[in-house]
Amino acid sequence: MANLIVRNVDDRLDRALKERAAQHQRSAEAEHRAILEQALMGTRRRSLAEVLASMPDVGRDDDFERADEGEAAPRVFD
């Protein structure tokens, strides 16, 4: 595993890192690793099936039926 040394860090950043580490109940070094991992590795991409499964049930199918050209659209938000 590699070591990383960061020099000339502004005092405000050092304080912010230590405060954030305390909020997450870990050391400043562990917080630094977590920030780097999140920033560089990103979040895992979800599959289309996972995205669709996470969508909330927002209504009945007939709420989304297309109105014919001659008909007025139903008022679903009244």
Secondary structure, 3 states (H helix, E strand, C coil): CCCCCCCCCCHHHHHHHHHHHHHCCCCHHHHHHHHHHHHHHCCCCCCHHHHHHHCCCCCCHHHHCCCCCCCCCCCCCC
